[in-house]
């Protein structure tokens, strides 16, 4: 933002004529930066989908379900996976539309509105993914507990325990693991999208000063 800061200082010191020129230059710079940020959001989201698709291909979930005799859950996972991909692709489409809108915006007010809309879309996308991560982990732990033969000894101990302390400990460990994993995902999303969102917010504040 050094070039922008120099323009702002010159704008404050010089004449009214130069002020009008500087205002236009600042708008063009913010417009260009905002468009670039939204383009990177679109690129990162596409790369993210490709990465998770590659992971799902490498790790065959269906084969693992058959191995632990949980074949009945395969169809449910396929349905959830289909819905999840549909939602993710919808978000990517919205990122693309936001990029097109910001790239072609011609007024300060419209650019400010488009920036706010783009930020909200990303925020909803992150929260959706965190929610799906939590639900996937819960389902994964539940399937492991119910179907994995290695859990039989633990289930037998819980069944014969009167005070259910072991059950609460098991649930506590699972909950803690879910919180830790979701927190890790949140940190990753913070690094991937948080920096870009902060830059968009900075651009919005600068545009607000121009619009006053």
Backbone as a ProteinNet text record, in pm:
[ID]
protein_1_A
[PRIMARY]
XXXXXXXXXXXXXXXXXXXXXXXXXXXXXXXXXXXXXXXXXXXXXXXXXXXXXXXXXXXXXXXXXXXXXXXXXXXXXXXXXXXXXXXXXXXXXXXXXXXXXXXXXXXXXXXXXXXXXXXXXXXXXXXXXXXXXXXXXXXXXXXXXXXXXXXXXXXXXXXXXXXXXXXXXXXXXXXXXXXXXXXXXXXXXXXXXXXXXXXXXXXXXXXXXXXX
[TERTIARY]
81.9	0	86.3	216.5	304.1	266.2	239.8	202.1	73.5	-19.6	-146.1	-123.7	-39.1	-9.3	53.9	142.6	206.7	104	11.9	-94.1	-182.4	-212.1	-297.6	-231	-98.3	-25.8	-22.5	2.2	5	-132.7	-233.9	-372.8	-407.1	-361.3	-391.4	-318	-198.9	-115.1	-140.9	-177.8	-181.4	-314.1	-332.2	-447.6	-572.2	-685.4	-812.3	-808.3	-738.8	-727.4	-655.2	-545.2	-469.2	-546.6	-630.5	-712	-805.2	-866.6	-958.1	-885.6	-765.7	-686.4	-645.9	-599.7	-554.8	-668.8	-787.1	-902.8	-931.4	-923.4	-944.6	-837.7	-712.3	-601.9	-614.6	-653.7	-671.4	-783.2	-893	-1003.6	-957.6	-884.5	-836.6	-747.4	-661	-570	-645.7	-742.1	-823.1	-907.7	-958	-1037.7	-953.9	-832.7	-742.3	-703.5	-671.3	-631.6	-747	-867	-984	-1014.7	-1006.4	-1029.9	-927.6	-801.8	-696	-717.9	-762.4	-786.4	-897.7	-1007.8	-1121.5	-1082.9	-996.1	-948.5	-868.8	-785.9	-708.3	-798.2	-905.2	-1002.4	-1062.4	-1097.4	-1152.3	-1050.8	-926.3	-821.4	-796.9	-786.8	-760.5	-874.8	-998.6	-1114.1	-1113.6	-1075.6	-1068.4	-957.9	-842	-730.1	-769.4	-843.4	-887.3	-977.4	-1071.7	-1161.8	-1083.5	-988.1	-905.3	-822.7	-773.4	-693.7	-776.4	-896.7	-980.8	-1033.9	-1054.3	-1095.5	-984.5	-860.9	-745.5	-731.8	-752.4	-745.2	-850.7	-973.7	-1082.1	-1056	-987.5	-954.8	-845.1	-743.6	-632.6	-680.1	-761.4	-811.9	-952.9	-967.4	-1094.5	-1184.4	-1279.3	-1369.7	-1458.9	-1508.2	-1596.9	-1527	-1403.6	-1327	-1307.1	-1281.5	-1262.1	-1391.8	-1504.4	-1633.8	-1664.3	-1631	-1652	-1560.8	-1441.3	-1343.2	-1392.4	-1460.6	-1509.9	-1657.6	-1708.2	-1846.8	-1949.3	-1924.2	-2018.7	-2074	-2103.3	-2148.6	-2276	-2362.2	-2489.7	-2472.4	-2356.7	-2334.2	-2281.3	-2238.6	-2176.6	-2271.3	-2397.1	-2493.5	-2517.6	-2521.7	-2543.3	-2426.2	-2304.8	-2186.9	-2183.2	-2229.2	-2232.5	-2330.8	-2446	-2546.7	-2493.4	-2435.7	-2380.1	-2267.5	-2183.1	-2071	-2119.9	-2226.5	-2284.8	-2339	-2413.8	-2469	-2357.1	-2253.7	-2141.7	-2072.1	-2048.8	-1985.5	-2074.3	-2204.9	-2297.9	-2290.4	-2285.8	-2277.4	-2144.3	-2034.6	-1901.5	-1893.6	-1945.7	-1945.2	-2030.2	-2138.6	-2220.2	-2140.3	-2063.8	-1979.5	-1873.8	-1812.2	-1711.3	-1774	-1896.2	-1968.4	-1991.2	-2027.1	-2048.1	-1917.5	-1806	-1675.5	-1645.5	-1678.1	-1655.7	-1742.7	-1869.4	-1960	-1912.2	-1863.5	-1811.5	-1690.3	-1604.7	-1485.7	-1526.1	-1621.9	-1668.4	-1729.8	-1811.7	-1877.5	-1776.9	-1681.9	-1582.3	-1493.3	-1460.7	-1373.8	-1439.6	-1573.4	-1644.6	-1716.9	-1703.3	-1770	-1712.9	-1801.2	-1756.2	-1776.7	-1839.8	-1864.6	-1811	-1777.5	-1722.5	-1822.2	-1947.4	-2050.5	-2074.9	-2079.5	-2102.8	-1986.4	-1864.2	-1745.4	-1746.3	-1785.4	-1794.7	-1897	-2010.9	-2115.5	-2067.1	-1999	-1948.8	-1841.5	-1758.7	-1655.6	-1720.4	-1821.2	-1891.9	-1957.3	-2015.9	-2082.6	-1981.6	-1864.5	-1759.4	-1708.3	-1690.3	-1642	-1742.5	-1872.2	-1975	-1979.3	-1963.3	-1964.2	-1851.3	-1732.4	-1616.8	-1640.3	-1695.2	-1722	-1820.8	-1927.8	-2024.5	-1958.8	-1870.5	-1798.8	-1712	-1639.8	-1552.7	-1634.9	-1743.3	-1826.6	-1893	-1932.6	-1991.1	-1890	-1768.4	-1665.1	-1628.4	-1624.2	-1596	-1708.6	-1832.7	-1946.7	-1944.2	-1911.7	-1902.2	-1787.8	-1677.2	-1563.1	-1603.4	-1678	-1722.8	-1818.2	-1914.8	-2010.7	-1942.2	-1843.8	-1769.4	-1691.6	-1629.6	-1554.3	-1645.8	-1760.8	-1857.7	-1903.5	-1937.2	-1981.3	-1869	-1745.6	-1631	-1607.3	-1612	-1592.9	-1706.7	-1829.3	-1945	-1933.8	-1893.5	-1878.3	-1765.6	-1654.8	-1543.7	-1590	-1664.5	-1709.2	-1809.5	-1899.1	-2006.4	-1964.2	-1872.1	-1843.7	-1701.9	-1605.2	-1466.8	-1449	-1403.4	-1384.1	-1288.6	-1198.5	-1102.5	-1170.2	-1294.6	-1368.7	-1450.4	-1451.4	-1535.6	-1499.7	-1371.5	-1327.3	-1371.8	-1357.1	-1398.4	-1548.9	-1624.4	-1771.1	-1815.2	-1745.1	-1777.3	-1753.7	-1643	-1613.4	-1717.7	-1758	-1859.4	-1993.1	-2028.2	-2155.9	-2164.7	-2051.4	-2051.3	-2014.7	-1999	-1964.9	-2092.4	-2103.2	-2225.5	-2228.4	-2114.8	-2114.7	-2091.2	-2067.3	-2051.5	-1936.9	-1839.5	-1725.8	-1645.8	-1625.2	-1549.3	-1619.7	-1753.9	-1831.5	-1810.4	-1819.7	-1800.5	-1658.4	-1560.8	-1421.8	-1403.5	-1465.3	-1455.9	-1519.1	-1638.8	-1706.9	-1626.8	-1565.7	-1484.2	-1362.7	-1297.5	-1180.2	-1220.7	-1333	-1381.7	-1414.9	-1482	-1518.8	-1395	-1297.1	-1172.7	-1100.7	-1097.8	-1033.6	-1104	-1237.3	-1314.3	-1284.1	-1282.5	-1252.9	-1113.5	-1016.3	-877.9	-869.1	-930.3	-925.6	-996.5	-1113	-1186.3	-1105.4	-1039.6	-954.4	-839.9	-780.1	-671.8	-723.3	-842.7	-902.9	-928.6	-976.3	-1004.3	-877.6	-766.7	-638.1	-594.4	-611.9	-574.8	-657.4	-789.4	-875.3	-842	-801	-761.4	-640	-546.4	-426.3	-458.3	-547.4	-579.7	-666	-772.3	-869.1	-868.6	-823.6	-828	-746.2	-625.6	-538.2	-603.3	-660.9	-726	-848.5	-923.4	-1040.9	-1002.4	-891.3	-844.4	-803.2	-740.1	-700.8	-824.2	-926.4	-1050.6	-1115.8	-1111.2	-1168.8	-1093.3	-960.5	-879.5	-917.5	-935.2	-977.1	-1113.8	-1203	-1336.9	-1328.9	-1245.6	-1231.2	-1173	-1077.1	-1017.3	-1120.6	-1202.6	-1308.4	-1412.6	-1437.4	-1534.3	-1487.2	-1354.5	-1298.7	-1317.2	-1299.8	-1316.2	-1461.3	-1552.7	-1696	-1756.3	-1686.1	-1739.2	-1740.8
-120.6	0	127.1	118.2	234.4	337.3	292.4	382.9	455.7	386.1	446.7	551.4	522	617.8	744.9	732.7	849.2	936.5	871	945.5	1020.7	954.6	1015.6	1138.6	1128.9	1242.4	1359.6	1327.7	1433.3	1495.3	1411.8	1456.7	1558.3	1533.8	1620.2	1753.7	1754.8	1874.5	1965.3	1908.4	1985.3	2056.6	2112.5	2195.9	2112.4	2182.9	2113.9	2037.8	2094.8	2030.1	1896.2	1897.6	1774.7	1674.9	1732.5	1647	1559.2	1620.8	1545.6	1435.7	1467.1	1368.8	1253.8	1290.9	1190.6	1099.1	1156.1	1075.8	969.2	1007.9	911.7	804.3	845.7	750.1	651.2	703.2	616.8	516.1	562.8	471.6	360.8	399.8	300	196.2	243.3	152.8	56.4	109.9	26.1	-72.5	-25.6	-110.2	-228.4	-198.4	-301.7	-400.6	-347.9	-433.7	-523.7	-467.5	-544.8	-656.7	-625.6	-726.2	-839.5	-802.9	-903	-993.1	-934.4	-1011.6	-1113.6	-1069.2	-1159	-1268.7	-1235	-1336.5	-1443.9	-1403.3	-1499.5	-1585.4	-1527.6	-1605.2	-1715.2	-1680.1	-1776.8	-1887.5	-1849	-1947.2	-2041.9	-1987.6	-2070.2	-2168.7	-2124.2	-2213.1	-2328	-2300.1	-2405.6	-2505.3	-2453.9	-2541	-2627.1	-2568.7	-2641.7	-2759	-2735.1	-2841.6	-2952.4	-2914.6	-3013	-3095.3	-3028.5	-3098.9	-3204.5	-3166.4	-3261.2	-3371.6	-3339.4	-3442.5	-3545.7	-3497.1	-3587.4	-3675.4	-3616.6	-3693.7	-3803.6	-3770.3	-3869.1	-3982.2	-3950.1	-4053.4	-4146	-4085.2	-4164.1	-4254.6	-4197.4	-4276.4	-4323.3	-4447.9	-4505	-4530.6	-4441.7	-4452.3	-4576	-4604.4	-4720.4	-4850	-4863.2	-4984	-4998.1	-4884.8	-4889.2	-4926.7	-4873.9	-4905.9	-5055.1	-5111.9	-5256.2	-5336	-5285.7	-5354	-5364.9	-5260.8	-5262.6	-5304.2	-5353.9	-5403.1	-5292.5	-5174.9	-5063.2	-5024.6	-5128	-5104.8	-5021.4	-5034.5	-4962.7	-4810.7	-4765.6	-4620.2	-4558.8	-4642.8	-4591.7	-4500.9	-4544.1	-4465.6	-4329.1	-4324.9	-4197.4	-4102.7	-4157.7	-4075.1	-4022.9	-4104.3	-4061.2	-3945.7	-3955.2	-3848.5	-3719.7	-3731.3	-3613.3	-3552.9	-3638.8	-3592.7	-3518.2	-3570.5	-3505.6	-3367.3	-3361	-3232.7	-3134.5	-3184.8	-3099.5	-3039.2	-3123.7	-3073.9	-2971.2	-2994.9	-2900	-2764.3	-2765	-2639.6	-2569.8	-2646.4	-2589.3	-2526.9	-2597.3	-2543.3	-2417.7	-2412.5	-2290.4	-2174	-2199.4	-2094.9	-2048.4	-2142.3	-2105.6	-2020.2	-2056.1	-1975	-1834	-1823.6	-1691.4	-1613.3	-1680.9	-1613.5	-1558.3	-1639.3	-1596	-1474.2	-1478.8	-1365.6	-1240.7	-1257.4	-1142.8	-1082.5	-1170.3	-1123	-1043.1	-1094.6	-1024.2	-889.8	-887.2	-763.1	-657.5	-698.2	-602.5	-555.4	-644.2	-607.6	-506.4	-510.5	-423.3	-307	-295.6	-187.5	-52	47.8	179.7	291	262	366.7	324.8	424.2	398.2	325.6	374.4	313.5	167.6	139.8	2.7	-87	-33.9	-111.9	-144.7	-48.2	-71.3	-180.8	-173.3	-274.1	-413.1	-419.3	-546.8	-606.9	-521.1	-568.1	-630.9	-563.1	-617.5	-751.6	-760.1	-883	-996.1	-963.8	-1064.9	-1115.3	-1024.6	-1063.3	-1155.4	-1122.2	-1205.3	-1344.6	-1352.7	-1481.9	-1570.6	-1511.5	-1587	-1631.5	-1543	-1576.6	-1692.2	-1687.9	-1798.3	-1927.2	-1917.5	-2033.3	-2098.2	-2015.9	-2067.8	-2135.2	-2069.8	-2128	-2257.1	-2261.9	-2385	-2498.6	-2471.9	-2575.5	-2622.2	-2529.9	-2567.6	-2654	-2618.5	-2698.9	-2838.3	-2847.1	-2977.4	-3060.6	-2994.1	-3065.3	-3126.6	-3048.4	-3097.7	-3216.4	-3204	-3312.3	-3438.4	-3419.8	-3534	-3606.3	-3529.6	-3589.9	-3664.4	-3605.9	-3671.9	-3804	-3798.9	-3920.9	-4024.6	-3976.7	-4068	-4138.5	-4063.2	-4123.5	-4220.9	-4182.4	-4268.6	-4401.2	-4395.3	-4517.6	-4605.1	-4540.9	-4616.4	-4689.2	-4618.8	-4676.5	-4789.4	-4771	-4868.1	-4990.1	-4970.3	-5077.8	-5134.1	-5055.2	-5102.6	-5216.7	-5334.4	-5448.9	-5418.6	-5324.5	-5288.6	-5219.4	-5173.7	-5104.9	-5201	-5328.2	-5424.6	-5434.7	-5437.3	-5447.1	-5325.5	-5206.6	-5083.3	-5081.9	-5121.8	-5125.9	-5225.2	-5336.4	-5437.4	-5382.4	-5309.7	-5249.5	-5145.2	-5064.1	-4961.4	-5025.2	-5135.3	-5203.2	-5262.8	-5305.5	-5369.3	-5271.8	-5146.2	-5045.9	-4982	-4972.5	-4920.8	-4768.5	-4706	-4561	-4482.5	-4553.1	-4492.3	-4390.8	-4399.4	-4306.6	-4325.2	-4450.9	-4478.7	-4422.8	-4430.9	-4376.4	-4225.7	-4157.1	-4011.7	-3974	-4054.6	-4029.7	-4045	-4150.9	-4175.8	-4061.9	-4020.4	-3908.6	-3779.1	-3760.5	-3641	-3636	-3750.9	-3758.9	-3731.4	-3789.2	-3766.1	-3619.2	-3558.7	-3417.2	-3328.5	-3360.2	-3283	-3294.4	-3416	-3438.1	-3358	-3356	-3280.3	-3131.7	-3079.6	-2936.6	-2902.3	-2988.3	-2963	-2962.2	-3062	-3069.3	-2950.5	-2912.7	-2797.9	-2669.4	-2659	-2542.2	-2534.7	-2649.7	-2654.4	-2609.1	-2657.8	-2615.7	-2465.1	-2414.3	-2270.6	-2188.1	-2232.3	-2162.5	-2163.8	-2278.8	-2289.2	-2191.7	-2188.3	-2095.5	-1950.1	-1926.5	-1791.8	-1746.6	-1839.2	-1807.5	-1792.7	-1880.5	-1878.3	-1758.3	-1735.5	-1633.3	-1509.7	-1527	-1415.5	-1296.8	-1321.7	-1212.8	-1137.9	-1213.4	-1151.5	-1069.5	-1122	-1049.3	-920.4	-923.5	-801.6	-695.5	-740.8	-647.1	-586.5	-670.4	-619.4	-517.5	-545.1	-453.1	-320.5	-326.7	-204.1	-122.5	-190.2	-121.8	-56.1	-126.8	-72.7	56.3	57	175.1	293.1	262.8	368.9	426.1	339.2	384.4	468.2	431.5	506.9	649.2	665.9	801.7	884.4	818.7	888	928.3	840.1	861.5	969	1004.8	1104.9	1244.9
0	0	0	-22.5	-16.7	-121.9	-244.2	-352.4	-319.5	-259.1	-219.1	-111.2	-13.4	93.2	38.6	-59.8	-121.4	-193	-263.2	-331.2	-231.8	-119.5	-17.6	44.4	70.6	127.6	30.8	-97.3	-198.4	-215.4	-205.2	-219	-108.7	12.3	125.6	117.5	54.8	53.2	-66.6	-181.8	-305.1	-325.1	-442.7	-474.5	-497.7	-514.9	-539.2	-670.2	-769.8	-900.4	-887.2	-814.2	-796.1	-709.9	-620.5	-533.1	-614.9	-720.9	-804.7	-882.1	-930.6	-1003.1	-910.7	-791.1	-694.6	-652.4	-634.9	-595.9	-700.3	-825.6	-933.4	-936.6	-912.2	-911.8	-795.7	-680.1	-563	-588.3	-649.2	-679.4	-774.5	-880.1	-976.4	-909.2	-818.2	-750.2	-658.5	-583.3	-494.1	-573.7	-686.7	-774.6	-823.2	-868.9	-920	-810.8	-691.4	-579.7	-535.6	-527.8	-485	-583.9	-712.5	-816.5	-805.8	-781	-768.3	-647.1	-535.8	-413.8	-435	-495.8	-519.6	-618.7	-714.6	-809.2	-735.8	-638.9	-561.2	-473.1	-421.5	-343.2	-430.7	-554.6	-649.3	-679.1	-704.4	-737	-619.9	-498.5	-379.9	-356.4	-374.6	-353.2	-454	-579.1	-680.8	-647.7	-607.9	-568.8	-449.2	-356.1	-237.1	-275	-366.4	-411.6	-481.4	-565.9	-636	-537.4	-431.6	-330.7	-258.6	-211.1	-137.1	-228.7	-355.8	-452.2	-469.2	-478.9	-491.1	-367.3	-249.3	-124.6	-122.3	-164.3	-164.2	-263.9	-374.2	-473.6	-419.9	-356.1	-301.5	-188.4	-97.5	15.8	-16.5	-53.2	-95.1	26.1	46.9	161.6	152.6	32.9	14.6	54.7	13.1	45.5	195.8	261.6	407.6	478.6	430.6	490.4	478.7	366.1	348.6	440.6	461.5	546.2	690.1	740.1	878.4	883.8	769.5	759.8	787.7	730.1	743.8	607	525.8	388.8	381.6	482.1	481.6	487.3	532.3	543.9	413.7	320.2	196.8	120.1	104.5	28.2	92.4	225.8	295.9	273.4	277.1	253.3	109.7	15.9	-123.8	-142.5	-77.3	-86.5	-24.5	95.7	163.6	81.2	23.6	-58.3	-182	-243.9	-361.2	-324.5	-214.3	-169.6	-135.9	-69.5	-31.1	-153.8	-254.2	-376.9	-447	-445.8	-507.9	-438.4	-305.2	-228.4	-254.4	-254	-277.4	-416.5	-516.6	-653	-663.1	-584.8	-582.3	-524.8	-418.1	-359.9	-460.6	-531.4	-631.6	-741.8	-780.4	-879.2	-825.7	-696	-636.2	-631.3	-602.3	-604	-743.7	-844.4	-983	-1015.8	-976	-1001.6	-928.9	-805.4	-730.3	-801.3	-854.3	-926.3	-1050.7	-1126.3	-1246.9	-1210.9	-1105.1	-1064.7	-1022.2	-937.9	-890.1	-1004	-1096.7	-1209.3	-1302.1	-1312.6	-1406.6	-1338.8	-1207.2	-1133.9	-1175.7	-1192.5	-1239.4	-1137.2	-1024.2	-924.3	-787.6	-705.8	-573.1	-484.4	-484.9	-399.8	-436.9	-566.9	-612.1	-575.5	-589.1	-553	-404	-321.2	-176.6	-147.1	-215	-194.9	-237.7	-352.3	-404.3	-313.1	-254.3	-160.9	-37.8	17.5	134.6	100.6	-18	-61.1	-76.6	-134.4	-152.6	-18.4	78.7	211.2	280.7	269.6	332.5	270.4	138.7	71.1	121.7	136.1	185.9	329.9	412.3	552	562.4	481.7	479.9	433.3	334.6	281	388.7	463	569.4	678.1	720.9	826.2	779.7	653.7	599.7	604.7	560.2	559	699.3	794.1	932.6	988.9	955.1	999.1	939.2	810.2	744.2	801.3	834.4	894.2	1027.9	1108.7	1238.9	1222.6	1129.8	1107.1	1054.1	964.6	909.4	1018.8	1107.9	1217.6	1314.1	1343.7	1432.6	1370.6	1241.2	1171.4	1166.5	1143	1138	1269	1378.9	1511.3	1544.7	1508.3	1535.9	1461.2	1334.4	1254.5	1309.2	1347.2	1406.8	1532.9	1615.9	1743.9	1722.1	1625.1	1604.6	1522.4	1426.1	1330.9	1336.5	1381.1	1381.1	1482.4	1438.3	1529.4	1645.3	1624.3	1728.2	1847	1825.5	1931.4	2017.8	1981.9	2053.5	2201.9	2231.4	2370.9	2449.1	2389	2455.7	2477.7	2377.8	2390.7	2497.8	2508.1	2609.6	2750.1	2766.3	2897.5	2935.1	2836.4	2862	2898.2	2828.5	2852.2	2992.1	3046.7	3178.7	3290.7	3255.9	3357.7	3410.9	3542.2	3602.7	3612.6	3638.2	3657.5	3527	3416.8	3283.5	3274.7	3364.2	3360.2	3231	3190.4	3068.4	2945.7	2946.1	2834.3	2823.9	2939.1	2939.9	2899.2	2941.4	2903.3	2752.4	2697.7	2553.2	2474.4	2517.3	2450.8	2463.9	2581.4	2605.5	2514.1	2497.5	2409.1	2264.4	2222.5	2086.7	2063.8	2161.5	2150.4	2144.4	2228	2228.8	2094.5	2039.7	1909.7	1800.1	1804.8	1706	1716.3	1839.2	1860.8	1809.7	1838	1793.5	1641.3	1578.1	1431.7	1367.2	1419.5	1364.9	1385.5	1500.5	1526.7	1426.3	1394.3	1294.6	1158.5	1120.8	994.2	994.8	1109.3	1120.9	1102.6	1161.6	1146.8	1000.1	933.8	791.7	708.4	733.6	659.7	692.9	816.3	856.6	776.5	756.1	678.3	529.5	479.6	337.5	298.6	376.3	339	430.3	555	650.4	605.6	555	509.7	393.8	300.3	185.2	227.4	324.5	373.2	443.4	518.2	585.1	482.8	374.2	268.5	201.7	180.2	122.7	215.3	345.2	442.7	443.5	428.6	422	299.3	186.7	64.3	82	150.3	175.5	257.7	361.2	445.6	367.7	278.6	197.3	99.4	41.7	-49.6	23.4	148.6	229.6	251.3	268.8	285.8	158.7	43.7	-83.8	-104	-62.3	-87.3	1.7	111.2	202.2	139.5
[MASK]
++++++++++++++++++++++++++++++++++++++++++++++++++++++++++++++++++++++++++++++++++++++++++++++++++++++++++++++++++++++++++++++++++++++++++++++++++++++++++++++++++++++++++++++++++++++++++++++++++++++++++++++++++++

